[in-house]
Amino acid sequence: MEILVCVRRVPDTSENEIQLNSAGDDIERDELVYSINEPDNYAVEEALQIVARVGGSLTVATVGGEDDEEVLRREMAMGAHHGVLITDEAFSGSDGRGIATILKAFVQKGKYDLILTGVQAEDGGAQVGGMLAALLDYPFASLVNSIEVLEGKKLKISREIAGGNKEMNEIDLPCVLSIQTGINEPRYVGMRGIRQVASVPIPTYGVTDLGLDACSVGEPAARVKRVDYFVPELGTGAEILHGSREENIDRVLELVAAKGGPK
Amino acid sequence: MMARIFTYIVHKDGVPDDSAFELATAARMIDATAPPTAIVVGWGADLDAACRSVSASYSGIWKIANEALAYPNADLVRQALLKVLPSNSIVLVPHDHFGIDLAPGLSIKMNSAFVSDVLDIAGVDGTHLKLVRQEFGGQVSAHVRCEISSGAVITMRPGAFKAVEIASEGNVIVDKSGEVDVLIAGRRYLETVVAEAGDVDITKHSILVSIGRGIQEKENVAIAQELADTLGGAVSCSRPVVDAKWMEKSRQVGSSGKTVKPKVYLACGISGASQHLAGIKGGPLLIAINKNPKAPIFQVADVGIVDDVLEFLPALTNKVREMRTVAAK
């Protein structure tokens, strides 16, 4: 099976305190720790496991800039066979539809049976996978948390729905699936693995390589634009305890006791 | 004049989801002058029951009955909607497991703009909507400007808009089923597998020690378990803990896990993603302990402590034990 996984490099929210910059039009990006978008990493692991079971190869691609090469190399160190950087100044400012349009053009340069994305990005909206499927006229399923390859160019998949229940579906290939976290246990990538792929060439594709009209992507085509960032005032917020740890513990126990907890 | 606004009604067993009424509110925030039209899709008696219930908040209802839609397979629902929706429509959909499936592709096929997981409508300016979203796990919010001259599909966060029932008289249910022909998709619904019960029923406990990514590794779950045992509660968790296989899925609180109604909820190393908060009901005393003072959990907690859970929790356990020893003497 030929599999494409679309990945993104994002600020890692578990490692960062996200702050606004002084202008308020962006977050403070100077000190940020970036990593692979977490659900994308699960998608790559899932693709590797499918290839191990039924054969084929895995390509990871990202739409971005030079800095984003590091996540491609990370996923190649995990075992992805090819990494592709889709990059062009004309792509900057793309909305979800723009990114999906770029990816569609790339998909049509190759021949993939299965395309995976992560269910959503830290700053995104769980949108590119479903859009890409619609542009390609492929079937689509989101929030996928298991994949079984069936005979006859089909998959049996489960989707995570409310209450921990699973919705089972059969889906024809080629298709696009958005992968939910927890579907597998992504393998560890060490520095050694990353060094081994450090010099593997990563081809790049731009507007002309993909036969795209520059007006169909990037900022001019974007109908959705972020205006600014702000920190919301959500009610009063928590009463932050500023005491010593011992004082804080006493206060917590007092509050818990008032709610009928142990005295 | 603004384009016509439609809301997609999620329903189950003939009962509309809360989002049905929340979307009515959102639609009126976008355009107070024209009442929105509810689209109710399905089959049989359940569909008719859902249409009747929805009429509490909508004066216009479009019903699409089709046997293939007895279960709402998003790929089929999308086809059905495309056959009835006028171009340039604004379509509001709940941002749940169904909306995530349906909406992005719908926007492509309608050639309209798409914005997901919207919390608020900040303004309407001619052919632009100003919408509020959250990014980076809720640590910051963003204003998004969306050009709607060729329509829009927008998913709305469940619970973000206040549900209202607006007594509407003379509501009309328009049957659009005839415009929808045979529906065939490359994806077929098979069955729903109900979640396993698990060893501990976290929905029955009045004290929950709930752990998140801040617990750092599987071995540290024991720290929370000791505290829960000492307090007479149970350990629950947020999604990353289940993803990492540190606890069973049955312990997960949130929209894709369990809904709990404890008296006390100790959120330990939990950032406070909206999907997690959606599972905490009944207004418990919410005490948050987190190293990151910017963690969104502090916006909703009653009491917050900026501390490392790996040190705070054992100290708390010890204190309770000490008090008991003293009391026993």
Boltz contact constraints between the chains, C-beta under 6 A:
constraints:
  - contact:
      token1: [A, 13]
      token2: [B, 136]
      max_distance: 6.0
  - contact:
      token1: [A, 13]
      token2: [B, 137]
      max_distance: 6.0
  - contact:
      token1: [A, 14]
      token2: [B, 213]
      max_distance: 6.0
  - contact:
      token1: [A, 17]
      token2: [B, 292]
      max_distance: 6.0
  - contact:
      token1: [A, 17]
      token2: [B, 294]
      max_distance: 6.0
  - contact:
      token1: [A, 18]
      token2: [B, 136]
      max_distance: 6.0
  - contact:
      token1: [A, 18]
      token2: [B, 139]
      max_distance: 6.0
  - contact:
      token1: [A, 18]
      token2: [B, 140]
      max_distance: 6.0
  - contact:
      token1: [A, 96]
      token2: [B, 114]
      max_distance: 6.0
  - contact:
      token1: [A, 122]
      token2: [B, 136]
      max_distance: 6.0
  - contact:
      token1: [A, 123]
      token2: [B, 135]
      max_distance: 6.0
  - contact:
      token1: [A, 125]
      token2: [B, 116]
      max_distance: 6.0
  - contact:
      token1: [A, 125]
      token2: [B, 117]
      max_distance: 6.0
  - contact:
      token1: [A, 126]
      token2: [B, 100]
      max_distance: 6.0
  - contact:
      token1: [A, 126]
      token2: [B, 116]
      max_distance: 6.0
  - contact:
      token1: [A, 127]
      token2: [B, 104]
      max_distance: 6.0
  - contact:
      token1: [A, 127]
      token2: [B, 114]
      max_distance: 6.0
  - contact:
      token1: [A, 127]
      token2: [B, 116]
      max_distance: 6.0
  - contact:
      token1: [A, 130]
      token2: [B, 104]
      max_distance: 6.0
  - contact:
      token1: [A, 130]
      token2: [B, 105]
      max_distance: 6.0
  - contact:
      token1: [A, 131]
      token2: [B, 104]
      max_distance: 6.0
  - contact:
      token1: [A, 131]
      token2: [B, 108]
      max_distance: 6.0
  - contact:
      token1: [A, 133]
      token2: [B, 105]
      max_distance: 6.0
  - contact:
      token1: [A, 134]
      token2: [B, 105]
      max_distance: 6.0
  - contact:
      token1: [A, 134]
      token2: [B, 108]
      max_distance: 6.0
  - contact:
      token1: [A, 134]
      token2: [B, 109]
      max_distance: 6.0
  - contact:
      token1: [A, 135]
      token2: [B, 108]
      max_distance: 6.0
  - contact:
      token1: [A, 139]
      token2: [B, 75]
      max_distance: 6.0
  - contact:
      token1: [A, 139]
      token2: [B, 186]
      max_distance: 6.0
  - contact:
      token1: [A, 139]
      token2: [B, 187]
      max_distance: 6.0
  - contact:
      token1: [A, 140]
      token2: [B, 105]
      max_distance: 6.0
  - contact:
      token1: [A, 141]
      token2: [B, 187]
      max_distance: 6.0
  - contact:
      token1: [A, 142]
      token2: [B, 100]
      max_distance: 6.0
  - contact:
      token1: [A, 142]
      token2: [B, 101]
      max_distance: 6.0
  - contact:
      token1: [A, 143]
      token2: [B, 97]
      max_distance: 6.0
  - contact:
      token1: [A, 160]
      token2: [B, 256]
      max_distance: 6.0
  - contact:
      token1: [A, 161]
      token2: [B, 97]
      max_distance: 6.0
  - contact:
      token1: [A, 164]
      token2: [B, 195]
      max_distance: 6.0
  - contact:
      token1: [A, 164]
      token2: [B, 249]
      max_distance: 6.0
  - contact:
      token1: [A, 164]
      token2: [B, 257]
      max_distance: 6.0
  - contact:
      token1: [A, 165]
      token2: [B, 192]
      max_distance: 6.0
  - contact:
      token1: [A, 165]
      token2: [B, 194]
      max_distance: 6.0
  - contact:
      token1: [A, 165]
      token2: [B, 195]
      max_distance: 6.0
  - contact:
      token1: [A, 166]
      token2: [B, 193]
      max_distance: 6.0
  - contact:
      token1: [A, 167]
      token2: [B, 192]
      max_distance: 6.0
  - contact:
      token1: [A, 168]
      token2: [B, 190]
      max_distance: 6.0
  - contact:
      token1: [A, 168]
      token2: [B, 191]
      max_distance: 6.0
  - contact:
      token1: [A, 169]
      token2: [B, 187]
      max_distance: 6.0
  - contact:
      token1: [A, 169]
      token2: [B, 189]
      max_distance: 6.0
  - contact:
      token1: [A, 169]
      token2: [B, 190]
      max_distance: 6.0
  - contact:
      token1: [A, 170]
      token2: [B, 188]
      max_distance: 6.0
  - contact:
      token1: [A, 170]
      token2: [B, 190]
      max_distance: 6.0
  - contact:
      token1: [A, 171]
      token2: [B, 187]
      max_distance: 6.0
  - contact:
      token1: [A, 172]
      token2: [B, 186]
      max_distance: 6.0
  - contact:
      token1: [A, 181]
      token2: [B, 243]
      max_distance: 6.0
  - contact:
      token1: [A, 182]
      token2: [B, 242]
      max_distance: 6.0
  - contact:
      token1: [A, 182]
      token2: [B, 243]
      max_distance: 6.0
  - contact:
      token1: [A, 223]
      token2: [B, 113]
      max_distance: 6.0
  - contact:
      token1: [A, 223]
      token2: [B, 147]
      max_distance: 6.0
  - contact:
      token1: [A, 224]
      token2: [B, 113]
      max_distance: 6.0
  - contact:
      token1: [A, 224]
      token2: [B, 115]
      max_distance: 6.0
  - contact:
      token1: [A, 224]
      token2: [B, 146]
      max_distance: 6.0
  - contact:
      token1: [A, 225]
      token2: [B, 145]
      max_distance: 6.0
  - contact:
      token1: [A, 226]
      token2: [B, 142]
      max_distance: 6.0
  - contact:
      token1: [A, 226]
      token2: [B, 144]
      max_distance: 6.0
  - contact:
      token1: [A, 227]
      token2: [B, 143]
      max_distance: 6.0
  - contact:
      token1: [A, 227]
      token2: [B, 145]
      max_distance: 6.0
  - contact:
      token1: [A, 228]
      token2: [B, 143]
      max_distance: 6.0
  - contact:
      token1: [A, 229]
      token2: [B, 140]
      max_distance: 6.0
  - contact:
      token1: [A, 229]
      token2: [B, 142]
      max_distance: 6.0
  - contact:
      token1: [A, 230]
      token2: [B, 141]
      max_distance: 6.0
  - contact:
      token1: [A, 232]
      token2: [B, 141]
      max_distance: 6.0
  - contact:
      token1: [A, 234]
      token2: [B, 299]
      max_distance: 6.0
  - contact:
      token1: [A, 237]
      token2: [B, 299]
      max_distance: 6.0
  - contact:
      token1: [A, 238]
      token2: [B, 298]
      max_distance: 6.0
  - contact:
      token1: [A, 238]
      token2: [B, 301]
      max_distance: 6.0
  - contact:
      token1: [A, 238]
      token2: [B, 303]
      max_distance: 6.0
  - contact:
      token1: [A, 238]
      token2: [B, 304]
      max_distance: 6.0
  - contact:
      token1: [A, 239]
      token2: [B, 303]
      max_distance: 6.0
  - contact:
      token1: [A, 240]
      token2: [B, 304]
      max_distance: 6.0
  - contact:
      token1: [A, 241]
      token2: [B, 305]
      max_distance: 6.0
  - contact:
      token1: [A, 245]
      token2: [B, 315]
      max_distance: 6.0
  - contact:
      token1: [A, 248]
      token2: [B, 305]
      max_distance: 6.0
  - contact:
      token1: [A, 249]
      token2: [B, 315]
      max_distance: 6.0
  - contact:
      token1: [A, 249]
      token2: [B, 316]
      max_distance: 6.0
  - contact:
      token1: [A, 249]
      token2: [B, 319]
      max_distance: 6.0
  - contact:
      token1: [A, 252]
      token2: [B, 287]
      max_distance: 6.0
  - contact:
      token1: [A, 255]
      token2: [B, 285]
      max_distance: 6.0
  - contact:
      token1: [A, 256]
      token2: [B, 264]
      max_distance: 6.0
  - contact:
      token1: [A, 259]
      token2: [B, 263]
      max_distance: 6.0
  - contact:
      token1: [A, 259]
      token2: [B, 264]
      max_distance: 6.0
  - contact:
      token1: [A, 259]
      token2: [B, 285]
      max_distance: 6.0
  - contact:
      token1: [A, 261]
      token2: [B, 207]
      max_distance: 6.0
  - contact:
      token1: [A, 261]
      token2: [B, 231]
      max_distance: 6.0
  - contact:
      token1: [A, 261]
      token2: [B, 264]
      max_distance: 6.0
  - contact:
      token1: [A, 262]
      token2: [B, 231]
      max_distance: 6.0
